Amino acid sequence: MKRRTLIGLGGAALAAGAIGGWTLTRHGGQPVLLSARDDADGRHYAVGYRLDGSQVFATPVAERCHDVYPHPHLPLAVFVGRRPSRESYLIDSRDGRLLQALASPADRHFYGHGVFHKDGEWFYTTENDTADAGRGVLGVYRLEGRQLLRVGEHSTHGIGPHQLLWMPDGETLVVANGGIRTEADSREMMNLDAMEPSLVLLRRDGSLISKEQLPEQMNSVRHLAVAADGTVVSGQQYEGDPMDRVPLLAIKRPGQPFQHFPLAEAQRQIMNQYTASLAIHDSLRLLAVTAPRGNKVLVWDLDSTQLRQEVHLPDCAGVAAVAEGFVVSSGQGRCRLLDCRGARIAGTPLTLPAGLWDNHLRVV
């Protein structure tokens, strides 16, 4: 599959408070979006923007990043290198100071995603074992001062892991194993005839809780959203025949198996075998998914699985829940605020810079 070449929005806003001597603010009362972004010349940046469009920082980085994850208590965030990057970046989220260029071991590379544990001491990333190409690894890092030190790793019990998130208990990780084997320093897919995508639940010590697979071998499990009640939704990208009719969303509700999310044929066609990002709005009980190939943001009722609305947005990318509904980014156009509180979803353009954002957005 041809990958999108434009960068989308991925970020997070740090909650107000003072912990451990650090003062966390929202820069004039506004959330700050932290994201990876390119400029028109292809140079890479870790950036912070207020929702009114004003820039907090733009820090040059050597390699393109994908997702970004904030520390739960301190004004720190890790911008994770996009597959097959060998660098990620620890940034001071108040002013953009580069505190550390985190290098992967010689026989590992990053897959674009990571998470801090709720206590803030531990950071976990999905990585590729390039000595045993495709073997999924969960890199374990400890925060000491303003440095992340790699102290170990666990197996992800699968091939080509991509996104990982915490379950509501804060101690269990859910991992999307994409099932695609790639070689070192390459994005070439080496095992399309023998893919092994899976959804895995792990304890923090790496012990396996469960591993589940969808019926379609070439339906790569990629991105995730987790609801407060423990419902997990995953978005897939299909690597088989473009004419195959394969559902690209799957759901695992508490106590139930991992299975296809009910998807109408019209929405399946809009996705065109590719989903980008997912977000769940817990209080509104809504699921939002971006489908950049179809230029649509799709919003469903999470409980009834009824489609609420399709919203047109060219090359839509990242999505995250906010009080009103969702913020959505675009690889080409303006970011949007989707107000989902009424009978109809109302979209309002934001004054953030247009285009060139990575396809992940977080607001906390």
C-alpha positions as CSV (number, residue, x, y, z in Angstrom):
1,M,0.0,0.0,0.0
2,K,1.2,3.4,-0.9
3,R,1.7,5.4,2.3
4,R,0.5,9.0,2.7
5,T,3.3,11.4,2.4
6,L,1.7,14.4,4.1
7,I,2.1,14.8,7.9
8,G,-1.0,15.1,10.1
9,L,-1.8,16.2,13.6
10,G,-0.9,14.3,16.7
11,G,-0.6,15.9,20.1
12,A,-1.8,16.5,23.6
13,A,-2.5,19.4,26.0
14,L,-1.1,19.2,29.5
15,A,-3.6,19.6,32.4
16,A,-3.1,22.5,34.8
17,G,-1.5,21.8,38.1
18,A,1.7,21.7,40.0
19,I,3.4,18.4,40.7
20,G,7.0,17.7,41.7
21,G,8.0,21.3,41.5
22,W,6.8,21.7,37.8
23,T,4.0,24.1,37.0
24,L,1.8,22.8,34.2
25,T,-0.2,25.5,32.4
26,R,-2.3,25.7,29.4
27,H,-0.6,28.8,27.9
28,G,-3.1,31.5,28.6
29,G,-5.9,29.1,29.4
30,Q,-5.8,27.3,26.1
31,P,-4.9,23.7,25.4
32,V,-1.6,23.3,23.6
33,L,-1.5,20.8,20.7
34,L,1.8,18.9,20.5
35,S,2.5,17.4,17.1
36,A,5.0,16.3,14.5
37,R,4.9,18.5,11.4
38,D,6.9,19.0,8.3
39,D,7.4,22.3,6.4
40,A,7.0,22.8,2.6
41,D,10.6,21.8,2.1
42,G,10.3,18.5,3.9
43,R,12.1,19.5,7.1
44,H,10.9,17.9,10.3
45,Y,9.7,19.6,13.5
46,A,8.2,18.9,16.9
47,V,5.7,21.7,17.4
48,G,3.2,23.1,19.9
49,Y,0.3,25.3,19.0
50,R,-2.6,26.9,20.9
51,L,-6.0,26.2,19.5
52,D,-6.2,29.9,18.4
53,G,-3.4,29.1,16.0
54,S,-0.6,30.9,17.8
55,Q,2.7,29.0,17.9
56,V,4.3,28.0,21.2
57,F,7.3,26.3,19.7
58,A,8.7,24.6,16.6
59,T,11.7,22.5,17.3
60,P,13.7,21.1,14.4
61,V,14.3,17.3,14.7
62,A,16.4,15.1,12.5
63,E,13.8,12.4,11.7
64,R,10.1,12.5,10.9
65,C,8.0,11.7,13.9
66,H,4.5,10.1,14.0
67,D,2.7,10.1,17.4
68,V,3.5,12.2,20.5
69,Y,2.8,11.2,24.1
70,P,2.8,13.7,27.0
71,H,4.1,12.9,30.5
72,P,1.2,12.5,33.0
73,H,2.6,15.0,35.5
74,L,5.6,16.9,34.1
75,P,5.8,19.3,31.1
76,L,7.5,16.7,28.9
77,A,6.4,14.9,25.8
78,V,8.0,12.2,23.6
79,F,7.7,12.7,19.9
80,V,8.1,9.1,18.6
81,G,10.0,8.5,15.3
82,R,8.0,7.2,12.4
83,R,8.8,3.7,11.2
84,P,11.6,2.9,10.6
85,S,13.1,5.7,12.5
86,R,16.0,5.2,14.9
87,E,15.4,8.4,16.9
88,S,12.6,9.8,19.1
89,Y,12.7,13.1,20.9
90,L,12.1,14.1,24.5
91,I,10.8,17.7,24.5
92,D,10.1,20.3,27.2
93,S,6.4,21.0,26.2
94,R,6.5,24.6,27.7
95,D,9.1,26.0,25.3
96,G,10.1,23.2,22.9
97,R,13.6,22.7,24.3
98,L,15.0,19.4,23.0
99,L,16.1,17.5,26.1
100,Q,17.1,14.2,24.5
101,A,17.4,12.6,21.1
102,L,16.5,9.1,22.1
103,A,18.4,6.5,20.0
104,S,17.1,3.0,19.5
105,P,19.5,0.1,20.0
106,A,21.5,-0.8,16.9
107,D,19.2,-3.8,16.0
108,R,15.9,-2.0,16.8
109,H,13.9,0.8,15.3
110,F,10.8,2.7,16.4
111,Y,7.3,2.1,15.0
112,G,5.9,5.5,15.7
113,H,4.0,5.0,19.0
114,G,4.7,5.0,22.7
115,V,3.0,5.6,26.1
116,F,4.0,6.8,29.5
117,H,2.9,4.8,32.5
118,K,0.5,6.7,34.8
119,D,3.2,7.1,37.4
120,G,5.4,8.9,34.9
121,E,8.5,6.8,35.6
122,W,8.2,4.4,32.7
123,F,7.9,4.8,28.9
124,Y,7.0,2.0,26.5
125,T,7.4,2.0,22.7
126,T,6.6,-0.5,19.9
127,E,9.8,-1.5,18.1
128,N,11.1,-3.8,15.4
129,D,13.7,-6.4,16.1
130,T,15.8,-6.0,12.9
131,A,17.9,-9.0,13.8
132,D,14.8,-11.2,13.6
133,A,12.9,-9.0,11.2
134,G,9.3,-8.2,12.1
135,R,9.4,-9.6,15.6
136,G,7.5,-7.2,17.7
137,V,9.3,-5.7,20.7
138,L,8.0,-3.5,23.5
139,G,10.9,-1.2,24.5
140,V,11.0,-0.3,28.2
141,Y,12.5,3.0,29.2
142,R,12.9,4.6,32.6
143,L,12.8,8.4,33.1
144,E,15.7,9.6,35.2
145,G,15.9,13.3,35.4
146,R,15.4,14.6,31.9
147,Q,16.6,11.5,30.2
148,L,15.0,8.2,29.1
149,L,17.2,5.2,29.6
150,R,16.4,1.9,28.0
151,V,16.3,-0.8,30.7
152,G,14.7,-3.8,28.9
153,E,12.1,-5.1,26.5
154,H,9.2,-7.5,26.2
155,S,7.8,-9.3,23.2
156,T,4.6,-8.0,21.7
157,H,3.7,-11.6,20.8
158,G,3.3,-10.6,17.2
159,I,4.8,-9.1,14.1
160,G,5.1,-5.5,13.2
161,P,3.5,-3.8,16.2
162,H,2.1,-0.3,15.7
163,Q,0.0,1.6,18.2
164,L,-0.3,0.7,21.9
165,L,-2.5,2.2,24.5
166,W,-3.5,1.7,28.2
167,M,-6.6,-0.1,29.2
168,P,-8.6,1.7,31.9
169,D,-6.8,0.0,34.8
170,G,-3.6,1.8,33.7
171,E,-1.6,-1.4,34.1
172,T,-2.7,-3.4,31.0
173,L,-1.5,-2.6,27.5
174,V,-3.4,-3.2,24.3
175,V,-1.1,-3.6,21.3
176,A,-2.0,-3.5,17.6
177,N,0.3,-6.0,15.9
178,G,0.1,-5.0,12.2
179,G,1.4,-8.4,11.2
180,I,3.7,-7.0,8.5
181,R,7.4,-7.9,8.4
182,T,9.8,-5.2,7.3
183,E,13.6,-5.3,7.1
184,A,15.9,-2.8,8.9
185,D,15.7,0.8,7.6
186,S,12.9,-0.2,5.2
187,R,9.2,0.3,4.7
188,E,9.0,-2.5,2.2
189,M,6.4,-5.2,3.2
190,M,8.1,-8.6,3.1
191,N,5.4,-11.1,4.0
192,L,2.1,-10.1,2.4
193,D,1.4,-13.8,1.7
194,A,2.0,-14.7,5.4
195,M,0.8,-11.7,7.4
196,E,-0.1,-12.3,11.1
197,P,-2.1,-9.3,12.4
198,S,-3.4,-9.5,16.0
199,L,-4.8,-7.6,18.9
200,V,-2.9,-8.4,22.1
201,L,-3.5,-7.6,25.8
202,L,-0.3,-7.5,27.9
203,R,0.5,-7.0,31.5
204,R,3.2,-4.4,32.1
205,D,5.7,-7.1,32.8
206,G,5.2,-8.4,29.3
207,S,3.1,-11.5,30.2
208,L,0.4,-12.3,27.7
209,I,-3.2,-12.0,28.7
210,S,-4.9,-12.6,25.3
211,K,-4.1,-12.6,21.6
212,E,-7.0,-12.4,19.0
213,Q,-7.1,-12.2,15.2
214,L,-9.6,-11.3,12.6
215,P,-10.6,-13.8,9.9
216,E,-8.8,-11.8,7.1
217,Q,-5.1,-12.5,7.1
218,M,-4.2,-9.4,5.2
219,N,-6.2,-7.0,7.3
220,S,-3.4,-5.2,9.2
221,V,-4.4,-4.0,12.7
222,R,-2.9,-0.5,13.0
223,H,-4.5,2.1,15.2
224,L,-6.6,2.0,18.4
225,A,-9.0,3.9,20.6
226,V,-10.0,2.8,24.2
227,A,-13.1,3.8,26.0
228,A,-13.4,4.3,29.8
229,D,-15.5,1.2,30.0
230,G,-12.7,-0.9,28.4
231,T,-14.1,-1.1,24.9
232,V,-11.3,-1.2,22.3
233,V,-11.8,-0.2,18.7
234,S,-9.2,-0.8,16.1
235,G,-8.7,0.6,12.6
236,Q,-7.2,-1.6,9.8
237,Q,-5.5,-1.1,6.5
238,Y,-6.1,-3.9,4.0
239,E,-3.2,-5.2,2.0
240,G,-5.0,-7.6,-0.3
241,D,-7.0,-7.1,-3.5
242,P,-8.4,-3.6,-3.7
243,M,-11.7,-5.1,-4.8
244,D,-12.1,-7.3,-1.7
245,R,-15.0,-6.4,0.5
246,V,-13.3,-6.3,4.0
247,P,-14.5,-4.4,7.0
248,L,-11.8,-2.0,8.2
249,L,-13.0,-1.5,11.8
250,A,-13.1,-4.0,14.6
251,I,-14.2,-3.8,18.2
252,K,-13.6,-5.7,21.5
253,R,-16.2,-4.9,24.1
254,P,-15.5,-6.1,27.7
255,G,-16.0,-9.8,28.0
256,Q,-16.5,-10.2,24.2
257,P,-14.2,-11.4,21.4
258,F,-12.4,-9.2,19.0
259,Q,-14.7,-8.9,16.0
260,H,-15.8,-6.7,13.1
261,F,-17.5,-3.5,13.9
262,P,-20.8,-3.3,12.0
263,L,-20.0,-1.3,8.9
264,A,-22.3,-0.3,6.1
265,E,-21.1,-0.9,2.5
266,A,-21.1,2.8,1.7
267,Q,-18.7,3.6,4.6
268,R,-16.5,0.6,3.7
269,Q,-16.2,2.0,0.2
270,I,-15.4,5.5,1.5
271,M,-12.5,4.1,3.5
272,N,-10.9,2.6,0.4
273,Q,-9.1,-0.1,2.3
274,Y,-7.4,2.4,4.7
275,T,-8.2,4.1,8.0
276,A,-5.9,6.7,9.6
277,S,-6.9,7.6,13.2
278,L,-9.6,6.8,15.8
279,A,-10.9,8.5,18.9
280,I,-13.6,7.8,21.4
281,H,-15.6,10.5,23.2
282,D,-16.6,8.9,26.5
283,S,-19.2,11.3,27.7
284,L,-21.0,11.6,24.3
285,R,-20.3,7.8,23.6
286,L,-19.1,8.5,20.1
287,L,-16.5,6.9,17.9
288,A,-14.7,9.0,15.2
289,V,-12.6,7.6,12.4
290,T,-10.7,9.4,9.7
291,A,-10.7,8.0,6.2
292,P,-8.2,10.2,4.2
293,R,-8.6,8.3,1.0
294,G,-12.3,9.1,1.0
295,N,-11.8,12.6,2.4
296,K,-14.3,11.8,5.2
297,V,-14.5,11.8,9.0
298,L,-17.0,9.2,10.1
299,V,-18.8,9.4,13.5
300,W,-20.7,6.6,15.0
301,D,-22.7,6.0,18.2
302,L,-20.4,3.7,20.1
303,D,-23.2,1.7,21.8
304,S,-25.8,1.4,19.0
305,T,-23.1,1.4,16.2
306,Q,-25.4,3.6,14.2
307,L,-23.7,6.2,11.9
308,R,-24.2,9.7,13.2
309,Q,-22.7,11.6,10.3
310,E,-20.1,11.8,7.5
311,V,-18.1,15.0,7.5
312,H,-16.2,16.0,4.4
313,L,-12.6,17.0,5.1
314,P,-9.9,16.6,2.4
315,D,-7.0,14.3,3.5
316,C,-8.3,14.2,7.0
317,A,-5.7,12.8,9.4
318,G,-5.7,13.0,13.2
319,V,-8.7,13.0,15.5
320,A,-9.1,13.5,19.2
321,A,-11.9,14.1,21.6
322,V,-12.5,17.5,23.2
323,A,-15.4,18.9,25.2
324,E,-17.6,19.8,22.3
325,G,-16.8,16.7,20.2
326,F,-13.7,16.2,18.2
327,V,-10.7,18.1,16.7
328,V,-9.6,16.8,13.4
329,S,-6.5,17.7,11.3
330,S,-5.8,17.5,7.6
331,G,-2.8,16.8,5.6
332,Q,-3.8,19.4,3.1
333,G,-6.4,21.8,4.5
334,R,-7.5,23.4,7.7
335,C,-8.0,21.6,11.0
336,R,-11.6,21.5,12.2
337,L,-13.6,21.5,15.4
338,L,-16.5,19.1,15.1
339,D,-19.3,20.1,17.6
340,C,-21.2,16.8,18.2
341,R,-23.6,18.0,20.9
342,G,-26.5,18.7,18.7
343,A,-28.6,16.6,16.3
344,R,-26.3,17.6,13.5
345,I,-22.5,17.7,13.7
346,A,-21.3,21.3,13.0
347,G,-17.7,21.7,11.7
348,T,-15.7,24.9,12.3
349,P,-12.3,25.6,10.7
350,L,-9.5,26.3,13.2
351,T,-6.8,28.9,12.5
352,L,-4.0,26.3,13.0
353,P,-1.6,26.2,10.1
354,A,-3.1,24.3,7.2
355,G,-1.8,20.9,6.1
356,L,1.5,19.0,6.7
357,W,0.4,17.5,10.0
358,D,0.9,13.9,11.1
359,N,-2.2,11.7,11.4
360,H,-2.4,11.7,15.2
361,L,-4.0,14.2,17.6
362,R,-4.2,14.0,21.3
363,V,-5.9,16.4,23.8
364,V,-5.6,15.7,27.5
